[in-house]
Amino acid sequence: MLNADPFHPRPTLLHPSHIAIAVDQLGPQAGSSSEMWRLLTDHFTVDLDAVAALLPRSEPEPHWLRTRG
């Protein structure tokens, strides 16, 4: 996250629909959900819970046990 500059405040996004619009606009620039988080927090002051609700979770791949033959 960038250092906050009190003389040039970043726009605030708190409503989920406004965050969704920003995600749609920044989507082509982001290659992954972590990159989307970085872009959002660099350009806006956002409600992190609302962003987490909109972006897909990155969950680890399940580790499957070998089948017994």
C-alpha positions in Angstrom: 0.0 0.0 0.0 1.3 3.5 -0.8 2.0 5.9 2.0 -1.0 8.2 2.7 -0.4 11.7 1.5 -2.8 14.0 3.5 -2.6 16.7 0.8 -3.8 14.3 -2.0 -6.3 11.9 -0.5 -7.3 8.9 -2.5 -11.0 8.4 -3.4 -13.0 6.3 -0.9 -14.9 3.2 -2.0 -17.2 1.8 0.6 -20.3 0.7 -1.2 -20.1 -2.8 -2.9 -21.4 -1.5 -6.2 -18.7 1.2 -6.4 -16.1 -1.4 -5.6 -17.5 -3.7 -8.2 -17.2 -0.9 -10.8 -13.6 -0.3 -9.8 -12.8 -4.0 -10.0 -14.3 -4.1 -13.5 -12.3 -1.1 -14.6 -9.0 -2.4 -13.1 -9.5 -6.0 -14.2 -7.5 -5.8 -17.5 -4.5 -4.4 -15.5 -4.6 -7.1 -12.9 -3.2 -10.6 -13.7 -4.4 -12.2 -10.4 -6.6 -11.5 -7.4 -3.5 -10.4 -5.3 -2.6 -7.9 -8.1 -6.2 -6.6 -7.9 -5.9 -6.1 -4.1 -2.7 -4.1 -4.7 -4.3 -2.0 -7.4 -7.4 -1.3 -5.3 -5.4 -0.3 -2.2 -2.9 1.8 -4.2 -5.6 3.8 -5.9 -8.4 3.9 -3.4 -9.3 3.8 0.2 -11.5 0.7 0.3 -13.7 -1.3 2.6 -11.5 -4.5 2.8 -14.4 -6.7 3.9 -16.5 -5.6 0.8 -13.5 -6.3 -1.5 -13.1 -9.7 0.1 -16.7 -10.5 -0.5 -16.4 -9.5 -4.2 -13.1 -11.2 -5.2 -12.8 -14.9 -5.4 -10.9 -16.6 -2.7 -7.5 -18.1 -3.5 -7.7 -21.4 -1.8 -4.9 -24.0 -2.1 -5.3 -27.0 -4.3 -6.6 -30.0 -2.4 -4.1 -32.6 -1.7 -5.7 -35.9 -2.7 -4.5 -39.2 -1.2 -3.4 -41.9 -3.5 -6.0 -44.5 -4.2 -5.3 -48.0 -3.0 -5.1 -50.5 -5.8 
